[in-house]
Amino acid sequence: MTTRQPTIAIIEDSSDLREELVFFLQHRSYNVWGADSAESFWKKLHRSPADIVLVDLGLPGEDGFSVVEYLVDLGNFGMIIVTARGQQPDKIRGLNLGADLYLVKPINFSELASTIQALWQRLQHEQESTGVTHQREHEGDHWRLIAGHHCLATPDGKTVQLSPQEYTLLSILGRSPSEIFAKEALLDLMFQYEETPELHRIDVILSRLRKKAKKHDISLPIRSIFGKGLVFVGQIKE
């Protein structure tokens, strides 16, 4: 079994707590980085893949439940909710969505480190016993847009047929991963020769694209950032 230490991402809007956690875990020989919001996390995740994610629930904009739900779709992340919400319904919801552990603040940092190490050992054991490789080890894999066939291919070989507009949307987002595109900007890029294109057309194209992907059991690496726009959080080649 590999002795590599996990990379840990911390999504916490309290700068004091986030910095304390980063400092403490770094001194426990973990690779650690922090984000103050889901938006910041998605942008950093593309550049710095993580193995285990610590996520607060009460984040500005997109909340922690949404982050957990989407990370489950992306696959093979260890997830620990660290929150002030101690109510049973919140805990049940978080665990049902796919979080591995639910910790209520204030937390004991030494216990947290032990919890992380136990989770990491379990994840490694599961990966070795099932033959599943952790996402971090696949960071060289890419989604592919196949121009001649207007087709999207996933890193594991699944394909989805695309309409010209769906292809164009993915091409724009994929060329600048981690960059947030306002829907108005996407509208201008996609329908620049129309006088007054309607904003809802981007939502229609995205909704249709997500439905197609879902039929093929594919979770698209496109995130909707509340009040900001859309961002592609994977890597894509054309």
C-alpha positions as CSV (number, residue, x, y, z in Angstrom):
1,M,0.0,0.0,0.0
2,T,1.3,3.4,-0.9
3,T,2.5,5.7,1.8
4,R,1.6,8.9,-0.1
5,Q,-0.1,11.4,2.2
6,P,-3.4,12.8,0.9
7,T,-3.9,16.3,-0.4
8,I,-6.7,18.0,1.6
9,A,-8.9,20.8,0.5
10,I,-10.7,22.9,3.1
11,I,-13.8,24.9,2.1
12,E,-14.5,27.2,5.1
13,D,-15.6,30.8,4.9
14,S,-14.2,31.7,8.3
15,S,-10.6,32.9,7.4
16,D,-9.4,32.3,11.0
17,L,-10.6,28.7,11.2
18,R,-9.5,28.0,7.7
19,E,-6.0,29.3,8.3
20,E,-5.8,27.4,11.6
21,L,-6.8,24.1,9.9
22,V,-4.4,24.6,7.1
23,F,-1.5,25.4,9.4
24,F,-2.3,22.5,11.7
25,L,-2.6,19.9,9.0
26,Q,0.5,21.1,7.1
27,H,2.4,20.5,10.3
28,R,1.0,17.0,10.3
29,S,2.7,16.5,6.9
30,Y,-0.4,16.8,4.8
31,N,-0.6,18.7,1.6
32,V,-3.4,21.3,2.3
33,W,-5.1,24.2,0.5
34,G,-8.1,26.3,1.5
35,A,-11.0,28.0,-0.2
36,D,-13.4,30.5,1.2
37,S,-16.4,29.5,-1.0
38,A,-17.6,26.8,-3.3
39,E,-16.8,29.1,-6.2
40,S,-13.2,29.5,-5.2
41,F,-12.9,25.7,-4.5
42,W,-14.1,24.7,-8.0
43,K,-11.6,27.1,-9.6
44,K,-8.7,25.8,-7.5
45,L,-9.6,22.1,-7.8
46,H,-8.7,22.1,-11.5
47,R,-5.2,23.3,-10.7
48,S,-4.7,21.4,-7.4
49,P,-6.5,18.0,-7.3
50,A,-7.5,16.9,-3.8
51,D,-8.0,13.5,-2.2
52,I,-10.1,14.5,0.8
53,V,-12.4,17.6,1.1
54,L,-13.4,19.2,4.4
55,V,-16.5,21.3,3.7
56,D,-18.6,23.7,5.8
57,L,-22.3,23.8,5.1
58,G,-23.0,27.5,5.6
59,L,-21.0,28.8,2.7
60,P,-21.7,32.0,0.7
61,G,-23.4,31.3,-2.6
62,E,-23.4,27.5,-3.3
63,D,-23.8,25.7,0.0
64,G,-21.9,22.7,1.3
65,F,-24.7,20.2,0.6
66,S,-24.4,21.1,-3.1
67,V,-20.7,20.6,-3.1
68,V,-20.9,17.2,-1.5
69,E,-23.6,16.1,-4.0
70,Y,-21.5,17.1,-7.0
71,L,-18.2,15.7,-5.6
72,V,-20.0,12.3,-5.3
73,D,-20.8,12.5,-9.0
74,L,-17.2,13.3,-9.9
75,G,-16.2,10.3,-7.9
76,N,-13.6,9.0,-5.4
77,F,-13.2,11.9,-3.0
78,G,-13.1,11.5,0.7
79,M,-15.6,14.0,2.2
80,I,-15.9,15.3,5.7
81,I,-18.5,17.8,6.6
82,V,-17.3,20.2,9.4
83,T,-20.2,22.5,10.4
84,A,-21.8,24.3,13.3
85,R,-25.1,22.6,12.4
86,G,-25.7,19.9,14.9
87,Q,-29.3,19.1,14.0
88,Q,-30.0,15.5,13.2
89,P,-31.8,16.2,9.9
90,D,-28.7,18.1,8.6
91,K,-26.5,15.2,9.6
92,I,-28.7,12.6,7.9
93,R,-29.0,14.7,4.8
94,G,-25.2,15.2,4.6
95,L,-24.4,11.5,5.1
96,N,-27.2,10.4,2.6
97,L,-25.7,12.7,0.0
98,G,-22.4,10.9,0.3
99,A,-20.3,12.5,3.0
100,D,-18.1,10.0,4.8
101,L,-18.2,11.8,8.1
102,Y,-20.2,14.6,9.8
103,L,-18.3,16.6,12.5
104,V,-19.9,19.4,14.5
105,K,-17.9,22.5,15.5
106,P,-16.0,23.1,17.7
107,I,-13.8,20.3,16.7
108,N,-10.7,18.8,18.3
109,F,-7.9,19.2,15.8
110,S,-6.0,16.1,16.9
111,E,-9.1,14.0,16.6
112,L,-9.7,15.5,13.1
113,A,-6.2,14.5,12.0
114,S,-6.8,10.9,13.3
115,T,-10.2,10.9,11.5
116,I,-8.5,12.0,8.2
117,Q,-5.8,9.4,8.5
118,A,-8.4,6.6,9.1
119,L,-10.5,7.8,6.2
120,W,-7.5,7.9,3.9
121,Q,-6.5,4.4,4.8
122,R,-10.0,3.2,4.1
123,L,-10.1,4.9,0.8
124,Q,-6.8,3.4,-0.3
125,H,-7.9,0.0,0.8
126,E,-11.1,0.3,-1.2
127,Q,-9.3,1.5,-4.2
128,E,-6.8,-1.4,-4.1
129,S,-9.5,-4.0,-3.5
130,T,-11.8,-2.8,-6.2
131,G,-9.2,-1.8,-8.7
132,V,-10.5,1.8,-8.7
133,T,-7.8,4.4,-9.1
134,H,-8.2,7.7,-7.3
135,Q,-9.1,10.7,-9.3
136,R,-5.9,12.5,-8.4
137,E,-3.9,9.8,-10.2
138,H,-6.1,10.4,-13.3
139,E,-5.4,14.1,-13.5
140,G,-3.8,13.6,-16.9
141,D,-7.0,12.2,-18.3
142,H,-9.2,14.6,-20.4
143,W,-12.6,14.9,-21.7
144,R,-12.5,15.1,-25.5
145,L,-14.6,17.0,-28.1
146,I,-14.6,15.2,-31.4
147,A,-15.3,17.9,-34.0
148,G,-16.1,15.8,-37.0
149,H,-18.8,13.9,-35.2
150,H,-20.0,16.6,-32.8
151,C,-19.4,14.2,-29.9
152,L,-18.2,14.4,-26.3
153,A,-16.0,11.6,-25.0
154,T,-15.5,11.1,-21.2
155,P,-12.1,10.2,-19.7
156,D,-13.4,6.6,-19.3
157,G,-14.6,6.2,-22.9
158,K,-18.3,7.0,-22.8
159,T,-19.6,9.2,-25.6
160,V,-22.5,11.6,-26.1
161,Q,-23.8,12.9,-29.4
162,L,-24.0,16.8,-29.3
163,S,-26.0,19.3,-31.2
164,P,-23.9,22.1,-32.8
165,Q,-25.0,24.5,-30.0
166,E,-24.1,22.0,-27.3
167,Y,-20.7,21.4,-28.9
168,T,-20.1,25.2,-29.1
169,L,-21.0,25.7,-25.4
170,L,-18.7,22.9,-24.3
171,S,-15.9,24.2,-26.5
172,I,-16.1,27.7,-25.1
173,L,-16.1,26.5,-21.5
174,G,-13.5,23.8,-22.0
175,R,-11.0,26.2,-23.6
176,S,-10.8,28.1,-20.4
177,P,-11.2,25.6,-17.5
178,S,-11.8,27.2,-14.1
179,E,-12.8,30.5,-15.7
180,I,-16.4,31.6,-14.9
181,F,-18.4,32.7,-17.9
182,A,-21.4,35.0,-17.3
183,K,-24.4,33.8,-19.3
184,E,-24.5,37.2,-21.1
185,A,-20.9,36.6,-22.3
186,L,-21.7,33.1,-23.5
187,L,-24.7,34.5,-25.3
188,D,-22.5,37.0,-27.1
189,L,-20.0,34.4,-28.1
190,M,-22.5,31.8,-29.3
191,F,-25.1,34.1,-31.0
192,Q,-23.0,37.1,-32.0
193,Y,-24.7,37.4,-35.4
194,E,-28.2,37.7,-33.8
195,E,-29.4,41.1,-32.8
196,T,-31.3,40.3,-29.6
197,P,-30.7,36.7,-28.5
198,E,-32.6,35.7,-25.4
199,L,-30.6,34.9,-22.2
200,H,-32.7,31.8,-21.4
201,R,-31.3,30.0,-24.5
202,I,-28.1,29.2,-22.6
203,D,-30.2,27.6,-19.8
204,V,-32.1,25.6,-22.5
205,I,-28.9,24.3,-24.1
206,L,-27.4,23.4,-20.8
207,S,-30.5,21.6,-19.6
208,R,-30.7,19.6,-22.8
209,L,-27.0,18.7,-22.5
210,R,-27.3,17.6,-18.9
211,K,-30.3,15.4,-19.8
212,K,-28.4,13.7,-22.5
213,A,-25.4,13.1,-20.2
214,K,-27.6,11.7,-17.5
215,K,-29.1,9.1,-19.9
216,H,-25.6,7.8,-20.4
217,D,-24.8,8.0,-16.6
218,I,-22.4,10.8,-17.2
219,S,-21.9,13.7,-14.8
220,L,-20.7,16.8,-16.7
221,P,-17.9,18.8,-15.0
222,I,-19.9,22.0,-15.5
223,R,-20.8,24.0,-12.4
224,S,-23.4,26.8,-12.1
225,I,-22.0,29.4,-9.8
226,F,-24.9,31.3,-8.2
227,G,-25.1,34.9,-9.5
228,K,-21.9,34.5,-11.6
229,G,-22.3,32.0,-14.4
230,L,-20.9,28.7,-15.6
231,V,-17.4,27.1,-15.1
232,F,-15.9,23.9,-16.5
233,V,-14.0,22.2,-13.7
234,G,-12.3,19.4,-15.7
235,Q,-9.8,19.2,-18.6
236,I,-10.9,19.0,-22.2
237,K,-9.2,18.4,-25.5
238,E,-10.5,19.1,-29.0
